[in-house]
Amino acid sequence: YPASIVKLPFAIDSVITCVERGQPPDCQRADLVPMVVDSDNVATGRLVDGLTQSIDHHDAPLLPGVQAVVAPTDPVEKDAAFATWLAARRHTEQRLESLGLRGGMRLFSKTYPTNSGEEPMGFEARARRELGRNTMSAHDAAQLLRALVDGDIDAATKAPVLATLTPLLTRARFSLQSALSPGEPPGTRHLGKIGSAYDTLEEVALLDWPQGPSREIGRAHV
């Protein structure tokens, strides 16, 4: 369970999708910044809604005047509606799949509590029951961050993902959004995303030491 580390792939997908839609790379900036910098769950929920253009039947509409989807009562129609919603919600998985970076990641669920409520409801609750929670391995997380910082994602998508996200992922030495930074030498360059929930504390990070060319990418479990 990766907790808030899922916000890294959500952020990468957001920048690419904004560019594909003919908008500025930070078109979701109002939610992108608090999601990445402060790990804000409500902002994450709004970003996922806009990114995937999907809302559950119990969620508030995305835009004024837009009606929320009514949950079908017929079992066949309900299954079809759920399948449509789930396909849309797996937008980030599909993005990483196209880049050869998905691995075994499962990335369809918001991080709770969020704009949809305290706990998953409706289709999202069903998805969690049937498919499980979000999942990332240490290897997949490290590969994704490496592809970002090495410019591979920019090259493949023609979107300025690294330039857009670097300021948001940069952590100060004693940042509350890093479990690793307090133990780093002064002057270390740190780009990363922490995940903490329940009994989970983990982080995927790039560390550039202040002396020497050594670079390490890892995911620390405490």
Beta strands, then each sheet from edge to edge (+ up, - down):
strand 1: 189-197
strand 2: 200-208
strand 3: 215-221
sheet 1: 1+ 2- 3+
end
